[in-house]
C-alpha cells in the first residue's frame, strides 16, 4: 500500500480493515520494546535511533512487511519464523507476513528486544 499519510493515525486509518488489528498490535509492540527510538512515518512506520531508521513496517498489497536493519538479528530468528509458519517469507532484512493472523508476535518481540538491547 502506498501511503501519503503524514502521521500515524492517518496511516492506520488507511490500512485495509482485515490488517488493521495486526498493524495496531505491531505498533504497540514496537512502542513497548523500542525504548529510546522515535516513531515516524516515512512510507510506513519507522523507528529511528539517533536520526537513523532502524526498524520499520508497512502494509503492502499482499503482505505486512517488517524491516529490521540488522541482518544478523534477522538471521538469528529466521528458522523460528519461517519453519513453523506458512505464509512467512524472508529476505536479508525483511520479514513478509502474507496472512496477518499468522504473525508470531512473540518471536517479533524477541527480535525487537534483541535489536534494541543487543541481548
C-alpha positions as CSV (number, residue, x, y, z in Angstrom):
1,X,0.0,0.0,0.0
2,X,1.4,3.3,-1.0
3,X,0.6,5.9,1.6
4,X,0.9,9.6,1.7
5,X,0.0,9.8,5.4
6,X,1.8,12.4,7.4
7,X,1.0,10.9,10.7
8,X,0.5,7.5,12.4
9,X,-3.3,8.0,13.0
10,X,-3.8,8.6,9.3
11,X,-1.6,5.7,8.2
12,X,-3.5,3.3,10.4
13,X,-6.9,4.5,9.1
14,X,-5.7,3.8,5.6
15,X,-4.7,0.2,6.3
16,X,-7.3,-2.3,5.0
17,X,-9.6,-3.3,7.8
18,X,-8.5,-7.0,7.7
19,X,-5.0,-5.9,8.6
20,X,-5.7,-3.0,10.9
21,X,-5.7,-5.0,14.2
22,X,-2.3,-6.6,13.3
23,X,-0.8,-3.2,12.4
24,X,-2.1,-1.7,15.7
25,X,-0.6,-4.7,17.6
26,X,2.7,-4.4,15.8
27,X,2.9,-0.7,16.6
28,X,2.1,-1.3,20.3
29,X,4.8,-3.9,20.4
30,X,7.4,-1.6,18.8
31,X,6.5,1.3,21.1
32,X,6.8,-1.0,24.1
33,X,10.1,-2.7,23.0
34,X,12.0,0.0,21.1
35,X,12.5,2.4,24.0
36,X,14.8,5.3,23.1
37,X,13.6,5.2,19.4
38,X,11.5,7.8,17.7
39,X,8.4,6.8,15.8
40,X,7.9,8.4,12.4
41,X,6.1,8.0,9.1
42,X,8.3,7.6,6.0
43,X,6.3,5.4,3.6
44,X,5.2,3.3,6.5
45,X,6.0,3.2,10.2
46,X,9.6,3.7,11.0
47,X,11.5,3.7,14.3
48,X,14.7,5.8,14.4
49,X,17.5,6.0,16.8
50,X,19.9,8.9,16.7
51,X,18.1,10.0,13.4
52,X,18.7,6.7,11.6
53,X,15.9,4.4,10.6
54,X,16.5,1.0,12.2
55,X,13.1,-0.8,12.2
56,X,10.0,-0.3,10.1
57,X,6.9,-1.9,8.9
58,X,4.4,-1.4,6.1
59,X,1.2,-2.8,4.8
60,X,1.7,-3.9,1.2
61,X,-0.9,-5.2,-1.2
62,X,-0.3,-8.9,-0.3
63,X,1.6,-8.7,3.0
64,X,2.6,-6.9,6.1
65,X,6.4,-6.4,5.9
66,X,8.7,-5.8,8.9
67,X,12.1,-4.4,8.2
68,X,15.0,-4.9,10.6
69,X,18.1,-3.2,9.6
70,X,20.5,-5.6,11.4
71,X,20.7,-8.6,9.1
72,X,22.4,-10.7,11.9
73,X,19.3,-10.3,14.1
74,X,17.0,-11.4,11.3
75,X,19.3,-14.4,10.6
76,X,19.2,-15.4,14.3
77,X,15.4,-15.8,14.2
78,X,15.0,-16.9,10.6
79,X,14.2,-20.5,11.5
80,X,11.8,-19.6,14.3
81,X,9.7,-17.6,11.8
82,X,9.9,-19.5,8.5
83,X,9.8,-23.2,9.5
84,X,6.7,-23.2,11.8
85,X,4.7,-20.6,9.9
86,X,3.3,-20.9,6.4
87,X,2.7,-17.6,4.8
88,X,6.0,-16.1,6.0
89,X,8.9,-15.3,3.7
90,X,12.1,-13.5,4.4
91,X,14.7,-11.5,2.7
92,X,18.0,-10.3,4.1
93,X,16.3,-7.8,6.5
94,X,12.7,-8.1,5.6
95,X,10.0,-10.4,7.1
96,X,6.9,-10.7,5.0
97,X,3.6,-12.0,6.5
98,X,1.1,-12.8,3.8
99,X,-1.6,-13.6,6.5
100,X,-1.9,-11.1,9.4
101,X,-3.4,-13.9,11.5
102,X,-0.1,-15.9,11.2
103,X,2.1,-13.1,12.7
104,X,4.1,-14.6,15.6
105,X,4.2,-11.6,17.9
106,X,6.2,-13.5,20.5
107,X,9.1,-14.1,18.1
108,X,8.8,-10.5,16.8
109,X,9.1,-9.2,20.3
110,X,12.3,-11.3,20.8
111,X,13.7,-9.8,17.6
112,X,12.9,-6.3,18.6
113,X,14.3,-6.8,22.1
114,X,17.5,-8.2,20.7
115,X,17.7,-5.3,18.2
116,X,17.1,-2.6,20.8
117,X,19.4,-4.1,23.6
118,X,21.7,-6.4,21.8
119,X,20.5,-9.2,24.2
